[in-house]
Amino acid sequence: MNDDEVEAQKLGWDQESVLDELRELQIGDYLRSESSSRRPDDTIHTFTPPLDEDELWIRLVERGGLIAVSFHRA
């Protein structure tokens, strides 16, 4: 199990819930895009949709023609 799967479980989400959350992202959830400091060719798109009392950051990273998704709670 990777860190993102653990964070999804902490949120009470299964794979379908994760996909639903991504489908429900709105323009207003968009925060910023930036180049990765580790991999300058990667572009990181950050979204902050509302999540109860916590702040949820969803990061989408373009890497080699694929999209990597990570979830972070603040």
Order of alpha helices (4+ residues) and beta strands (2+ residues): alpha-alpha-beta-beta-beta-beta-beta
